[in-house]
Amino acid sequence: MTSQIKKICCIGAGYVGGPTMAVLADRCKDIKVTLVDIDKKRINAWNDKDLSKLPVFEPGLKEIIKRNRNKNLFFSTDIANTIKEADMIFISVNTPTKTSGFGAGYASDLKWVESSARQVAEYSSGHTIVVEKSTVPVRTAELIQNILSESEENSFISNIKKSFSVLSSPEFLAEGTAINDLENPDRVLIGGEDNNAMRSLSGIYERWIPANKILFTNVWSSELSKLTANAFLAQRLSSINAISALCEATGAEIKEVSNAIGADKRIGKKFLDAGPGFGGSCFQKDILNLVYLCQYYGLEKISRYWEHVLIVNNWQKERIASLVVEKLFGTVTNKKIAMFGFAFKANTNDTRESPSISIAKDLLENGANLMINDPQVLPYQIEKELCKKESKIFSEKEGSWSFNSNLNECVKDADALIILTAWDEYKEINFEKFSKLMRKPSWVFDTRKIISKNSLKGTGIKFWQVGMGECSSL
């Protein structure tokens, strides 16, 4: 018999939990959905009357928040009571790559998953369905189950009845299109052993998702499917970026190559856009996780195969920074360079693992003065990324950076402009105007292939584009 779900708790109010629970509440008006987080500042931002201050930027998200918040969608720091009242709990916390200890640099740090499981074990009552939503290594559900099993046994001793069903239902969201991905998913995975619990979760999804798109697996297949999906997508991006360099060397054009191979139904058109390298919270972390798992199970050659996807990605970022220095007469010391875009992709304010970070650091190390612009990323986020403890220790030639929301001010007296994020406002730049503001000779480096070379005609600006290289004089 399936459980009737009336109250849902989501632990973790970040990039996954926020949009996922917002859409669920929007589609299931009879279910009370509460997101909890230990970060009071984040919860306050979700509750702020000014919807422009939401901690997550996603097209369509603020409209959903507006019509559901404080009706059946709530944001709270009261973790204990929310867990106690919940029939179903989603664990949607961060699982960053470990920076120290065994597996450092590869394995996921599961301290927040473990902490969440212990909170569920302590505060829950009755039967609770626990859904693993975070991206996690294979067999993480076993960790959760072991913690909850101890609580089950203790409940019999203390005469406080508790029981649990653990499911895996990973997210397959692309930042920038998360709301559409949630409302019209390609598929939804539910992994588990308890058929009743699986049907209870499926019954919620089926409120708006066709039943034939909901796939049932065991827990381990569900967890590994998430890692594998991200690894395959990242692999495609590294592959097309590798070919972009070959195009620049041979005179081929990457867009023409992408169109030709994408027309093959066996390959398809998606994820064939060359760029400065992939970023985001998942691709690098999940591949590192996959590498670690392969090493753990003695699959050394397989681990090296996946590791090379990351090697190519890092090489692409280094290649672009090096190319900028080379084109500017071999030095960027004290030269002003405008950087347009700091988010790892358009339509998100997420900067995690953004290629802009390592490119900026390389240019700063070479003495450049960066003027950074992004329509959704705030200066404190940039400072956080560029001043992390693990960042490089710069030499005496270390450059400087600042943020400016005015595009004209960014390029004034600049030697070069680098486009790193494909925001729409960057596609309509008036280069005739920019040419009068920039220092001569001036360069535009388009790492996202969003600028038409015709838009630079007659400006005298030198132009380089990923997958095409340096254009002839315009």
Buried (B, 14 or more C-beta within 10 A) or exposed (E): EBBEBEBBBBBBBBBBBBBBBBBBBBBBEEBBBBBBBBEEEBBEBBBBEEEEEBBBBBBBBBEBBEEBBEEBBBBBBEBEEBBBBBBBBBBBBBBEBBEEEEBEEBBBBBEBBBBBBBBBBBBBEBBBBBBBBBBBBBEBBEBBBEBBBEBBEEBEEEEEEBBBBBBBBBBBBBBBBBBBBBBEBEEBBBBBEEEEBBBBBBBBBBEBBEEEEBBBBEBBBBBBBBBEBBBEBBBBBBBBBBBBBEBBEEEBBBBEBBEEBBEEEEEEEEBBBBBBBBBBBBBBBBBBBBBBBBBBEEBEEBBEBBBBBBEBBBBBBBBBBBBBBEBBEEEBEEBBBBBBBBBBBBBBBBBBBBBBBBBBBBBBBBBBBBBBBBBBBEBEBBEEBBEEEEBEEEEEBEBEBEBBEEBEBBBBEBBBBBBBBBBEEBBEBEBEEBBEBBEEEBBBBBBBBBBEBEBBEEBBBBBBBBBBBBBEEB
